Amino acid sequence: MDGKKIRMLRKERGMTLNQLADQSGVSKSYISYVERGIQKNPSVEILSKLANAMDIPFIELIRHIDRQ
């Protein structure tokens, strides 16, 4: 999984890391780890929360981040 794409999607929506954390209920540090590639396998539950907070259909988020 490419966490940099999550960062790109977040920034495209004009969201800060703090805003995404607040709206998703996922900790800022965990999101940062995902975006930086330290945490490479976030759960479906985490990805679903991030997708909802960014107003992206879950399946679209998965398709976007899995593209090579």
PDB file of N, CA, C, O and CB in Angstrom:
ATOM      1  N   MET A   1       0.824  -1.176   0.000  1.00  0.00           N
ATOM      2  CA  MET A   1       0.000   0.000   0.000  1.00  0.00           C
ATOM      3  C   MET A   1       0.872   1.245   0.000  1.00  0.00           C
ATOM      4  O   MET A   1       1.887   1.301   0.694  1.00  0.00           O
ATOM      5  CB  MET A   1      -0.939  -0.005   1.195  1.00  0.00           C
ATOM      6  N   ASP A   2       0.482   2.218  -0.761  1.00  0.00           N
ATOM      7  CA  ASP A   2       1.244   3.460  -0.867  1.00  0.00           C
ATOM      8  C   ASP A   2       0.583   4.552  -0.034  1.00  0.00           C
ATOM      9  O   ASP A   2      -0.397   5.159  -0.464  1.00  0.00           O
ATOM     10  CB  ASP A   2       1.363   3.904  -2.341  1.00  0.00           C
ATOM     11  N   GLY A   3       1.117   4.797   1.149  1.00  0.00           N
ATOM     12  CA  GLY A   3       0.576   5.813   2.042  1.00  0.00           C
ATOM     13  C   GLY A   3       0.706   7.222   1.511  1.00  0.00           C
ATOM     14  O   GLY A   3      -0.041   8.114   1.914  1.00  0.00           O
ATOM     15  N   LYS A   4       1.654   7.430   0.605  1.00  0.00           N
ATOM     16  CA  LYS A   4       1.818   8.768   0.019  1.00  0.00           C
ATOM     17  C   LYS A   4       0.555   9.182  -0.737  1.00  0.00           C
ATOM     18  O   LYS A   4       0.236  10.367  -0.827  1.00  0.00           O
ATOM     19  CB  LYS A   4       3.042   8.801  -0.929  1.00  0.00           C
ATOM     20  N   LYS A   5      -0.148   8.207  -1.271  1.00  0.00           N
ATOM     21  CA  LYS A   5      -1.381   8.522  -1.995  1.00  0.00           C
ATOM     22  C   LYS A   5      -2.479   8.968  -1.037  1.00  0.00           C
ATOM     23  O   LYS A   5      -3.319   9.794  -1.395  1.00  0.00           O
ATOM     24  CB  LYS A   5      -1.852   7.308  -2.804  1.00  0.00           C
ATOM     25  N   ILE A   6      -2.476   8.429   0.170  1.00  0.00           N
ATOM     26  CA  ILE A   6      -3.436   8.901   1.173  1.00  0.00           C
ATOM     27  C   ILE A   6      -3.122  10.357   1.504  1.00  0.00           C
ATOM     28  O   ILE A   6      -4.030  11.182   1.610  1.00  0.00           O
ATOM     29  CB  ILE A   6      -3.392   8.014   2.464  1.00  0.00           C
ATOM     30  N   ARG A   7      -1.846  10.669   1.667  1.00  0.00           N
ATOM     31  CA  ARG A   7      -1.451  12.057   1.929  1.00  0.00           C
ATOM     32  C   ARG A   7      -1.899  12.968   0.792  1.00  0.00           C
ATOM     33  O   ARG A   7      -2.416  14.058   1.034  1.00  0.00           O
ATOM     34  CB  ARG A   7       0.074  12.159   2.121  1.00  0.00           C
ATOM     35  N   MET A   8      -1.702  12.523  -0.442  1.00  0.00           N
ATOM     36  CA  MET A   8      -2.099  13.320  -1.596  1.00  0.00           C
ATOM     37  C   MET A   8      -3.613  13.572  -1.589  1.00  0.00           C
ATOM     38  O   MET A   8      -4.059  14.695  -1.820  1.00  0.00           O
ATOM     39  CB  MET A   8      -1.679  12.618  -2.899  1.00  0.00           C
ATOM     40  N   LEU A   9      -4.390  12.530  -1.324  1.00  0.00           N
ATOM     41  CA  LEU A   9      -5.848  12.673  -1.280  1.00  0.00           C
ATOM     42  C   LEU A   9      -6.269  13.627  -0.162  1.00  0.00           C
ATOM     43  O   LEU A   9      -7.165  14.452  -0.342  1.00  0.00           O
ATOM     44  CB  LEU A   9      -6.515  11.300  -1.083  1.00  0.00           C
ATOM     45  N   ARG A  10      -5.618  13.505   0.984  1.00  0.00           N
ATOM     46  CA  ARG A  10      -5.925  14.391   2.110  1.00  0.00           C
ATOM     47  C   ARG A  10      -5.657  15.842   1.734  1.00  0.00           C
ATOM     48  O   ARG A  10      -6.482  16.719   1.990  1.00  0.00           O
ATOM     49  CB  ARG A  10      -5.097  14.001   3.352  1.00  0.00           C
ATOM     50  N   LYS A  11      -4.511  16.090   1.132  1.00  0.00           N
ATOM     51  CA  LYS A  11      -4.149  17.459   0.762  1.00  0.00           C
ATOM     52  C   LYS A  11      -5.039  17.997  -0.358  1.00  0.00           C
ATOM     53  O   LYS A  11      -5.369  19.183  -0.368  1.00  0.00           O
ATOM     54  CB  LYS A  11      -2.685  17.519   0.334  1.00  0.00           C
ATOM     55  N   GLU A  12      -5.430  17.138  -1.298  1.00  0.00           N
ATOM     56  CA  GLU A  12      -6.343  17.559  -2.365  1.00  0.00           C
ATOM     57  C   GLU A  12      -7.666  18.061  -1.797  1.00  0.00           C
ATOM     58  O   GLU A  12      -8.328  18.916  -2.386  1.00  0.00           O
ATOM     59  CB  GLU A  12      -6.598  16.403  -3.335  1.00  0.00           C
ATOM     60  N   ARG A  13      -8.035  17.519  -0.649  1.00  0.00           N
ATOM     61  CA  ARG A  13      -9.274  17.921  -0.010  1.00  0.00           C
ATOM     62  C   ARG A  13      -9.068  19.071   0.973  1.00  0.00           C
ATOM     63  O   ARG A  13      -9.995  19.475   1.675  1.00  0.00           O
ATOM     64  CB  ARG A  13      -9.891  16.742   0.701  1.00  0.00           C
ATOM     65  N   GLY A  14      -7.856  19.586   1.013  1.00  0.00           N
ATOM     66  CA  GLY A  14      -7.558  20.730   1.866  1.00  0.00           C
ATOM     67  C   GLY A  14      -7.581  20.407   3.353  1.00  0.00           C
ATOM     68  O   GLY A  14      -7.843  21.279   4.181  1.00  0.00           O
ATOM     69  N   MET A  15      -7.304  19.143   3.688  1.00  0.00           N
ATOM     70  CA  MET A  15      -7.356  18.721   5.087  1.00  0.00           C
ATOM     71  C   MET A  15      -5.956  18.647   5.678  1.00  0.00           C
ATOM     72  O   MET A  15      -5.009  18.207   5.025  1.00  0.00           O
ATOM     73  CB  MET A  15      -8.058  17.361   5.214  1.00  0.00           C
ATOM     74  N   THR A  16      -5.845  19.084   6.922  1.00  0.00           N
ATOM     75  CA  THR A  16      -4.596  18.900   7.657  1.00  0.00           C
ATOM     76  C   THR A  16      -4.622  17.515   8.288  1.00  0.00           C
ATOM     77  O   THR A  16      -5.663  16.860   8.343  1.00  0.00           O
ATOM     78  CB  THR A  16      -4.398  20.014   8.743  1.00  0.00           C
ATOM     79  N   LEU A  17      -3.477  17.088   8.754  1.00  0.00           N
ATOM     80  CA  LEU A  17      -3.388  15.814   9.460  1.00  0.00           C
ATOM     81  C   LEU A  17      -4.285  15.842  10.699  1.00  0.00           C
ATOM     82  O   LEU A  17      -4.964  14.861  11.003  1.00  0.00           O
ATOM     83  CB  LEU A  17      -1.921  15.509   9.856  1.00  0.00           C
ATOM     84  N   ASN A  18      -4.284  16.973  11.411  1.00  0.00           N
ATOM     85  CA  ASN A  18      -5.137  17.104  12.599  1.00  0.00           C
ATOM     86  C   ASN A  18      -6.615  16.989  12.246  1.00  0.00           C
ATOM     87  O   ASN A  18      -7.371  16.325  12.956  1.00  0.00           O
ATOM     88  CB  ASN A  18      -4.875  18.439  13.294  1.00  0.00           C
ATOM     89  N   GLN A  19      -7.032  17.625  11.161  1.00  0.00           N
ATOM     90  CA  GLN A  19      -8.436  17.559  10.751  1.00  0.00           C
ATOM     91  C   GLN A  19      -8.841  16.137  10.399  1.00  0.00           C
ATOM     92  O   GLN A  19      -9.913  15.676  10.791  1.00  0.00           O
ATOM     93  CB  GLN A  19      -8.689  18.481   9.559  1.00  0.00           C
ATOM     94  N   LEU A  20      -7.981  15.439   9.659  1.00  0.00           N
ATOM     95  CA  LEU A  20      -8.298  14.058   9.288  1.00  0.00           C
ATOM     96  C   LEU A  20      -8.383  13.186  10.536  1.00  0.00           C
ATOM     97  O   LEU A  20      -9.268  12.338  10.647  1.00  0.00           O
ATOM     98  CB  LEU A  20      -7.240  13.497   8.309  1.00  0.00           C
ATOM     99  N   ALA A  21      -7.476  13.392  11.458  1.00  0.00           N
ATOM    100  CA  ALA A  21      -7.506  12.616  12.704  1.00  0.00           C
ATOM    101  C   ALA A  21      -8.784  12.895  13.480  1.00  0.00           C
ATOM    102  O   ALA A  21      -9.439  11.966  13.951  1.00  0.00           O
ATOM    103  CB  ALA A  21      -6.278  12.938  13.576  1.00  0.00           C
ATOM    104  N   ASP A  22      -9.139  14.157  13.613  1.00  0.00           N
ATOM    105  CA  ASP A  22     -10.357  14.521  14.354  1.00  0.00           C
ATOM    106  C   ASP A  22     -11.607  13.953  13.700  1.00  0.00           C
ATOM    107  O   ASP A  22     -12.487  13.434  14.386  1.00  0.00           O
ATOM    108  CB  ASP A  22     -10.478  16.039  14.459  1.00  0.00           C
ATOM    109  N   GLN A  23     -11.691  14.048  12.384  1.00  0.00           N
ATOM    110  CA  GLN A  23     -12.894  13.622  11.674  1.00  0.00           C
ATOM    111  C   GLN A  23     -13.000  12.102  11.527  1.00  0.00           C
ATOM    112  O   GLN A  23     -14.097  11.555  11.417  1.00  0.00           O
ATOM    113  CB  GLN A  23     -12.928  14.261  10.311  1.00  0.00           C
ATOM    114  N   SER A  24     -11.854  11.432  11.527  1.00  0.00           N
ATOM    115  CA  SER A  24     -11.877   9.979  11.332  1.00  0.00           C
ATOM    116  C   SER A  24     -11.869   9.197  12.642  1.00  0.00           C
ATOM    117  O   SER A  24     -12.315   8.050  12.689  1.00  0.00           O
ATOM    118  CB  SER A  24     -10.696   9.559  10.497  1.00  0.00           C
ATOM    119  N   GLY A  25     -11.363   9.819  13.703  1.00  0.00           N
ATOM    120  CA  GLY A  25     -11.217   9.095  14.960  1.00  0.00           C
ATOM    121  C   GLY A  25      -9.965   8.235  14.999  1.00  0.00           C
ATOM    122  O   GLY A  25      -9.794   7.424  15.909  1.00  0.00           O
ATOM    123  N   VAL A  26      -9.089   8.408  14.015  1.00  0.00           N
ATOM    124  CA  VAL A  26      -7.813   7.690  13.956  1.00  0.00           C
ATOM    125  C   VAL A  26      -6.743   8.658  14.452  1.00  0.00           C
ATOM    126  O   VAL A  26      -6.764   9.837  14.097  1.00  0.00           O
ATOM    127  CB  VAL A  26      -7.493   7.165  12.488  1.00  0.00           C
ATOM    128  N   SER A  27      -5.817   8.178  15.260  1.00  0.00           N
ATOM    129  CA  SER A  27      -4.827   9.085  15.838  1.00  0.00           C
ATOM    130  C   SER A  27      -3.956   9.726  14.760  1.00  0.00           C
ATOM    131  O   SER A  27      -3.665   9.133  13.721  1.00  0.00           O
ATOM    132  CB  SER A  27      -3.948   8.337  16.840  1.00  0.00           C
ATOM    133  N   LYS A  28      -3.561  10.947  15.048  1.00  0.00           N
ATOM    134  CA  LYS A  28      -2.689  11.703  14.145  1.00  0.00           C
ATOM    135  C   LYS A  28      -1.390  10.938  13.893  1.00  0.00           C
ATOM    136  O   LYS A  28      -0.915  10.870  12.759  1.00  0.00           O
ATOM    137  CB  LYS A  28      -2.381  13.102  14.730  1.00  0.00           C
ATOM    138  N   SER A  29      -0.822  10.366  14.945  1.00  0.00           N
ATOM    139  CA  SER A  29       0.451   9.652  14.782  1.00  0.00           C
ATOM    140  C   SER A  29       0.280   8.425  13.891  1.00  0.00           C
ATOM    141  O   SER A  29       1.158   8.129  13.081  1.00  0.00           O
ATOM    142  CB  SER A  29       1.012   9.233  16.152  1.00  0.00           C
ATOM    143  N   TYR A  30      -0.835   7.707  14.028  1.00  0.00           N
ATOM    144  CA  TYR A  30      -1.056   6.524  13.196  1.00  0.00           C
ATOM    145  C   TYR A  30      -1.206   6.918  11.731  1.00  0.00           C
ATOM    146  O   TYR A  30      -0.625   6.283  10.851  1.00  0.00           O
ATOM    147  CB  TYR A  30      -2.301   5.754  13.669  1.00  0.00           C
ATOM    148  N   ILE A  31      -1.987   7.966  11.468  1.00  0.00           N
ATOM    149  CA  ILE A  31      -2.153   8.434  10.085  1.00  0.00           C
ATOM    150  C   ILE A  31      -0.803   8.848   9.519  1.00  0.00           C
ATOM    151  O   ILE A  31      -0.488   8.542   8.369  1.00  0.00           O
ATOM    152  CB  ILE A  31      -3.157   9.619  10.013  1.00  0.00           C
ATOM    153  N   SER A  32      -0.014   9.535  10.312  1.00  0.00           N
ATOM    154  CA  SER A  32       1.318   9.950   9.869  1.00  0.00           C
ATOM    155  C   SER A  32       2.177   8.734   9.515  1.00  0.00           C
ATOM    156  O   SER A  32       2.880   8.738   8.505  1.00  0.00           O
ATOM    157  CB  SER A  32       2.010  10.790  10.959  1.00  0.00           C
ATOM    158  N   TYR A  33       2.118   7.694  10.353  1.00  0.00           N
ATOM    159  CA  TYR A  33       2.869   6.464  10.065  1.00  0.00           C
ATOM    160  C   TYR A  33       2.430   5.835   8.752  1.00  0.00           C
ATOM    161  O   TYR A  33       3.260   5.360   7.977  1.00  0.00           O
ATOM    162  CB  TYR A  33       2.697   5.456  11.202  1.00  0.00           C
ATOM    163  N   VAL A  34       1.124   5.834   8.502  1.00  0.00           N
ATOM    164  CA  VAL A  34       0.604   5.277   7.250  1.00  0.00           C
ATOM    165  C   VAL A  34       1.101   6.109   6.076  1.00  0.00           C
ATOM    166  O   VAL A  34       1.597   5.562   5.091  1.00  0.00           O
ATOM    167  CB  VAL A  34      -0.946   5.229   7.264  1.00  0.00           C
ATOM    168  N   GLU A  35       0.968   7.432   6.177  1.00  0.00           N
ATOM    169  CA  GLU A  35       1.375   8.308   5.081  1.00  0.00           C
ATOM    170  C   GLU A  35       2.871   8.211   4.782  1.00  0.00           C
ATOM    171  O   GLU A  35       3.285   8.331   3.629  1.00  0.00           O
ATOM    172  CB  GLU A  35       1.011   9.742   5.408  1.00  0.00           C
ATOM    173  N   ARG A  36       3.668   7.996   5.805  1.00  0.00           N
ATOM    174  CA  ARG A  36       5.122   7.915   5.612  1.00  0.00           C
ATOM    175  C   ARG A  36       5.614   6.509   5.289  1.00  0.00           C
ATOM    176  O   ARG A  36       6.808   6.304   5.071  1.00  0.00           O
ATOM    177  CB  ARG A  36       5.824   8.412   6.844  1.00  0.00           C
ATOM    178  N   GLY A  37       4.701   5.543   5.257  1.00  0.00           N
ATOM    179  CA  GLY A  37       5.084   4.179   4.890  1.00  0.00           C
ATOM    180  C   GLY A  37       5.671   3.379   6.033  1.00  0.00           C
ATOM    181  O   GLY A  37       6.191   2.285   5.813  1.00  0.00           O
ATOM    182  N   ILE A  38       5.601   3.899   7.250  1.00  0.00           N
ATOM    183  CA  ILE A  38       6.085   3.152   8.410  1.00  0.00           C
ATOM    184  C   ILE A  38       5.089   2.052   8.751  1.00  0.00           C
ATOM    185  O   ILE A  38       5.480   0.918   9.028  1.00  0.00           O
ATOM    186  CB  ILE A  38       6.305   4.093   9.628  1.00  0.00           C
ATOM    187  N   GLN A  39       3.805   2.389   8.731  1.00  0.00           N
ATOM    188  CA  GLN A  39       2.727   1.412   8.907  1.00  0.00           C
ATOM    189  C   GLN A  39       2.217   1.082   7.506  1.00  0.00           C
ATOM    190  O   GLN A  39       1.537   1.890   6.873  1.00  0.00           O
ATOM    191  CB  GLN A  39       1.559   1.968   9.848  1.00  0.00           C
ATOM    192  N   LYS A  40       2.556  -0.116   7.035  1.00  0.00           N
ATOM    193  CA  LYS A  40       2.270  -0.466   5.642  1.00  0.00           C
ATOM    194  C   LYS A  40       0.964  -1.222   5.443  1.00  0.00           C
ATOM    195  O   LYS A  40       0.499  -1.351   4.310  1.00  0.00           O
ATOM    196  CB  LYS A  40       3.388  -1.282   5.098  1.00  0.00           C
ATOM    197  N   ASN A  41       0.371  -1.717   6.503  1.00  0.00           N
ATOM    198  CA  ASN A  41      -0.833  -2.545   6.370  1.00  0.00           C
ATOM    199  C   ASN A  41      -1.933  -2.120   7.331  1.00  0.00           C
ATOM    200  O   ASN A  41      -2.281  -2.873   8.240  1.00  0.00           O
ATOM    201  CB  ASN A  41      -0.491  -4.004   6.604  1.00  0.00           C
ATOM    202  N   PRO A  42      -2.487  -0.921   7.143  1.00  0.00           N
ATOM    203  CA  PRO A  42      -3.592  -0.528   8.016  1.00  0.00           C
ATOM    204  C   PRO A  42      -4.803  -1.425   7.773  1.00  0.00           C
ATOM    205  O   PRO A  42      -5.001  -1.940   6.673  1.00  0.00           O
ATOM    206  CB  PRO A  42      -3.966   0.952   7.789  1.00  0.00           C
ATOM    207  N   SER A  43      -5.590  -1.596   8.800  1.00  0.00           N
ATOM    208  CA  SER A  43      -6.760  -2.477   8.704  1.00  0.00           C
ATOM    209  C   SER A  43      -7.837  -1.864   7.807  1.00  0.00           C
ATOM    210  O   SER A  43      -7.820  -0.672   7.503  1.00  0.00           O
ATOM    211  CB  SER A  43      -7.336  -2.759  10.104  1.00  0.00           C
ATOM    212  N   VAL A  44      -8.757  -2.707   7.403  1.00  0.00           N
ATOM    213  CA  VAL A  44      -9.908  -2.259   6.618  1.00  0.00           C
ATOM    214  C   VAL A  44     -10.689  -1.226   7.420  1.00  0.00           C
ATOM    215  O   VAL A  44     -11.178  -0.246   6.858  1.00  0.00           O
ATOM    216  CB  VAL A  44     -10.822  -3.459   6.227  1.00  0.00           C
ATOM    217  N   GLU A  45     -10.809  -1.435   8.724  1.00  0.00           N
ATOM    218  CA  GLU A  45     -11.532  -0.496   9.585  1.00  0.00           C
ATOM    219  C   GLU A  45     -10.885   0.892   9.546  1.00  0.00           C
ATOM    220  O   GLU A  45     -11.588   1.896   9.434  1.00  0.00           O
ATOM    221  CB  GLU A  45     -11.575  -1.022  11.034  1.00  0.00           C
ATOM    222  N   ILE A  46      -9.571   0.956   9.638  1.00  0.00           N
ATOM    223  CA  ILE A  46      -8.857   2.244   9.592  1.00  0.00           C
ATOM    224  C   ILE A  46      -9.053   2.902   8.236  1.00  0.00           C
ATOM    225  O   ILE A  46      -9.368   4.089   8.160  1.00  0.00           O
ATOM    226  CB  ILE A  46      -7.344   2.051   9.879  1.00  0.00           C
ATOM    227  N   LEU A  47      -8.871   2.144   7.171  1.00  0.00           N
ATOM    228  CA  LEU A  47      -9.029   2.706   5.830  1.00  0.00           C
ATOM    229  C   LEU A  47     -10.451   3.203   5.604  1.00  0.00           C
ATOM    230  O   LEU A  47     -10.662   4.228   4.955  1.00  0.00           O
ATOM    231  CB  LEU A  47      -8.663   1.666   4.771  1.00  0.00           C
ATOM    232  N   SER A  48     -11.418   2.477   6.138  1.00  0.00           N
ATOM    233  CA  SER A  48     -12.809   2.894   6.015  1.00  0.00           C
ATOM    234  C   SER A  48     -13.046   4.219   6.741  1.00  0.00           C
ATOM    235  O   SER A  48     -13.736   5.095   6.221  1.00  0.00           O
ATOM    236  CB  SER A  48     -13.742   1.809   6.568  1.00  0.00           C
ATOM    237  N   LYS A  49     -12.486   4.366   7.922  1.00  0.00           N
ATOM    238  CA  LYS A  49     -12.618   5.616   8.670  1.00  0.00           C
ATOM    239  C   LYS A  49     -11.980   6.782   7.913  1.00  0.00           C
ATOM    240  O   LYS A  49     -12.542   7.876   7.864  1.00  0.00           O
ATOM    241  CB  LYS A  49     -11.978   5.477  10.057  1.00  0.00           C
ATOM    242  N   LEU A  50     -10.815   6.546   7.328  1.00  0.00           N
ATOM    243  CA  LEU A  50     -10.140   7.603   6.570  1.00  0.00           C
ATOM    244  C   LEU A  50     -10.950   7.979   5.337  1.00  0.00           C
ATOM    245  O   LEU A  50     -11.108   9.160   5.026  1.00  0.00           O
ATOM    246  CB  LEU A  50      -8.725   7.158   6.160  1.00  0.00           C
ATOM    247  N   ALA A  51     -11.461   6.973   4.640  1.00  0.00           N
ATOM    248  CA  ALA A  51     -12.282   7.231   3.449  1.00  0.00           C
ATOM    249  C   ALA A  51     -13.517   8.050   3.808  1.00  0.00           C
ATOM    250  O   ALA A  51     -13.841   9.020   3.123  1.00  0.00           O
ATOM    251  CB  ALA A  51     -12.703   5.907   2.784  1.00  0.00           C
ATOM    252  N   ASN A  52     -14.199   7.667   4.867  1.00  0.00           N
ATOM    253  CA  ASN A  52     -15.396   8.397   5.292  1.00  0.00           C
ATOM    254  C   ASN A  52     -15.063   9.837   5.644  1.00  0.00           C
ATOM    255  O   ASN A  52     -15.786  10.755   5.257  1.00  0.00           O
ATOM    256  CB  ASN A  52     -16.049   7.704   6.490  1.00  0.00           C
ATOM    257  N   ALA A  53     -13.980  10.042   6.370  1.00  0.00           N
ATOM    258  CA  ALA A  53     -13.602  11.394   6.780  1.00  0.00           C
ATOM    259  C   ALA A  53     -13.240  12.268   5.581  1.00  0.00           C
ATOM    260  O   ALA A  53     -13.462  13.479   5.598  1.00  0.00           O
ATOM    261  CB  ALA A  53     -12.430  11.339   7.753  1.00  0.00           C
ATOM    262  N   MET A  54     -12.680  11.647   4.539  1.00  0.00           N
ATOM    263  CA  MET A  54     -12.306  12.407   3.337  1.00  0.00           C
ATOM    264  C   MET A  54     -13.424  12.428   2.307  1.00  0.00           C
ATOM    265  O   MET A  54     -13.266  12.991   1.224  1.00  0.00           O
ATOM    266  CB  MET A  54     -11.049  11.819   2.710  1.00  0.00           C
ATOM    267  N   ASP A  55     -14.565  11.809   2.648  1.00  0.00           N
ATOM    268  CA  ASP A  55     -15.726  11.749   1.755  1.00  0.00           C
ATOM    269  C   ASP A  55     -15.381  11.075   0.423  1.00  0.00           C
ATOM    270  O   ASP A  55     -15.720  11.559  -0.657  1.00  0.00           O
ATOM    271  CB  ASP A  55     -16.269  13.159   1.500  1.00  0.00           C
ATOM    272  N   ILE A  56     -14.696   9.945   0.548  1.00  0.00           N
ATOM    273  CA  ILE A  56     -14.309   9.130  -0.605  1.00  0.00           C
ATOM    274  C   ILE A  56     -14.955   7.763  -0.423  1.00  0.00           C
ATOM    275  O   ILE A  56     -14.854   7.192   0.663  1.00  0.00           O
ATOM    276  CB  ILE A  56     -12.737   9.012  -0.744  1.00  0.00           C
ATOM    277  N   PRO A  57     -15.609   7.219  -1.434  1.00  0.00           N
ATOM    278  CA  PRO A  57     -16.111   5.847  -1.298  1.00  0.00           C
ATOM    279  C   PRO A  57     -14.941   4.901  -0.987  1.00  0.00           C
ATOM    280  O   PRO A  57     -13.873   4.999  -1.591  1.00  0.00           O
ATOM    281  CB  PRO A  57     -16.855   5.396  -2.602  1.00  0.00           C
ATOM    282  N   PHE A  58     -15.159   4.001  -0.053  1.00  0.00           N
ATOM    283  CA  PHE A  58     -14.102   3.091   0.387  1.00  0.00           C
ATOM    284  C   PHE A  58     -13.426   2.388  -0.788  1.00  0.00           C
ATOM    285  O   PHE A  58     -12.199   2.331  -0.858  1.00  0.00           O
ATOM    286  CB  PHE A  58     -14.670   2.058   1.346  1.00  0.00           C
ATOM    287  N   ILE A  59     -14.221   1.858  -1.701  1.00  0.00           N
ATOM    288  CA  ILE A  59     -13.649   1.119  -2.835  1.00  0.00           C
ATOM    289  C   ILE A  59     -12.753   2.014  -3.690  1.00  0.00           C
ATOM    290  O   ILE A  59     -11.743   1.557  -4.225  1.00  0.00           O
ATOM    291  CB  ILE A  59     -14.768   0.523  -3.700  1.00  0.00           C
ATOM    292  N   GLU A  60     -13.119   3.269  -3.814  1.00  0.00           N
ATOM    293  CA  GLU A  60     -12.284   4.199  -4.587  1.00  0.00           C
ATOM    294  C   GLU A  60     -10.963   4.461  -3.876  1.00  0.00           C
ATOM    295  O   GLU A  60      -9.921   4.576  -4.521  1.00  0.00           O
ATOM    296  CB  GLU A  60     -13.026   5.526  -4.821  1.00  0.00           C
ATOM    297  N   LEU A  61     -11.005   4.555  -2.551  1.00  0.00           N
ATOM    298  CA  LEU A  61      -9.764   4.739  -1.797  1.00  0.00           C
ATOM    299  C   LEU A  61      -8.842   3.549  -2.013  1.00  0.00           C
ATOM    300  O   LEU A  61      -7.648   3.717  -2.258  1.00  0.00           O
ATOM    301  CB  LEU A  61     -10.056   4.926  -0.294  1.00  0.00           C
ATOM    302  N   ILE A  62      -9.395   2.352  -1.920  1.00  0.00           N
ATOM    303  CA  ILE A  62      -8.588   1.137  -2.099  1.00  0.00           C
ATOM    304  C   ILE A  62      -8.007   1.105  -3.513  1.00  0.00           C
ATOM    305  O   ILE A  62      -6.818   0.835  -3.683  1.00  0.00           O
ATOM    306  CB  ILE A  62      -9.442  -0.139  -1.833  1.00  0.00           C
ATOM    307  N   ARG A  63      -8.812   1.371  -4.504  1.00  0.00           N
ATOM    308  CA  ARG A  63      -8.310   1.373  -5.886  1.00  0.00           C
ATOM    309  C   ARG A  63      -7.203   2.387  -6.065  1.00  0.00           C
ATOM    310  O   ARG A  63      -6.202   2.118  -6.729  1.00  0.00           O
ATOM    311  CB  ARG A  63      -9.440   1.666  -6.869  1.00  0.00           C
ATOM    312  N   HIS A  64      -7.383   3.552  -5.472  1.00  0.00           N
ATOM    313  CA  HIS A  64      -6.407   4.637  -5.641  1.00  0.00           C
ATOM    314  C   HIS A  64      -5.077   4.296  -4.992  1.00  0.00           C
ATOM    315  O   HIS A  64      -4.026   4.506  -5.598  1.00  0.00           O
ATOM    316  CB  HIS A  64      -6.949   5.939  -5.052  1.00  0.00           C
ATOM    317  N   ILE A  65      -5.099   3.777  -3.777  1.00  0.00           N
ATOM    318  CA  ILE A  65      -3.846   3.535  -3.062  1.00  0.00           C
ATOM    319  C   ILE A  65      -3.137   2.272  -3.519  1.00  0.00           C
ATOM    320  O   ILE A  65      -1.940   2.117  -3.275  1.00  0.00           O
ATOM    321  CB  ILE A  65      -4.108   3.452  -1.587  1.00  0.00           C
ATOM    322  N   ASP A  66      -3.851   1.369  -4.176  1.00  0.00           N
ATOM    323  CA  ASP A  66      -3.210   0.133  -4.634  1.00  0.00           C
ATOM    324  C   ASP A  66      -2.611   0.256  -6.035  1.00  0.00           C
ATOM    325  O   ASP A  66      -1.944  -0.667  -6.503  1.00  0.00           O
ATOM    326  CB  ASP A  66      -4.210  -1.000  -4.614  1.00  0.00           C
ATOM    327  N   ARG A  67      -2.840   1.374  -6.701  1.00  0.00           N
ATOM    328  CA  ARG A  67      -2.237   1.528  -8.042  1.00  0.00           C
ATOM    329  C   ARG A  67      -0.738   1.684  -7.917  1.00  0.00           C
ATOM    330  O   ARG A  67      -0.231   2.395  -7.049  1.00  0.00           O
ATOM    331  CB  ARG A  67      -2.837   2.748  -8.792  1.00  0.00           C
ATOM    332  N   GLN A  68      -0.063   1.017  -8.783  1.00  0.00           N
ATOM    333  CA  GLN A  68       1.411   1.078  -8.765  1.00  0.00           C
ATOM    334  C   GLN A  68       1.914   2.122  -9.734  1.00  0.00           C
ATOM    335  O   GLN A  68       3.124   2.317  -9.858  1.00  0.00           O
ATOM    336  CB  GLN A  68       2.021  -0.290  -9.110  1.00  0.00           C
TER     337      GLN A  68
END
